[in-house]
Amino acid sequence: MKMFERSGGLLLSIIILLTIAIASCDQNPLSRSKLTLNNYNQITTGMTKAQVEKILGPPTSVETKDMLIFKKTTWRYEDGKKFAMITFKNDEVDGKETNLGTQ
């Protein structure tokens, strides 16, 4: 009986540690998407595309428009109903928009 209690305590400890590890992860554990509010909040004006991709991963879609005096690129990230759009002006973050945190 004591052996069962010890192994039960060990199992509980393992479950708690796994729960903490998953909760602190910067990915959605089910979809493996990096589109989380925590990651989105790390994106700041002036970041490069490489810096954004390191945090959020590759975008779901990309749209680029060459204006007369600058180039505007919009990266869209989607994970189910969640989305984020990162706008670059001359390859640096100029703005962002999301519905994360509203669901």
Secondary structure, DSSP 8 states (H G I E B T S, - for coil): -HHHHHHHHHHHHHHHHHHHHHHT-SS-TTT-----HHHHHT--TT-BHHHHHHHH-S-SEEEEEE-SS-EEEEEEEEETTEEEEEEEETTEEEEEEE-TT--
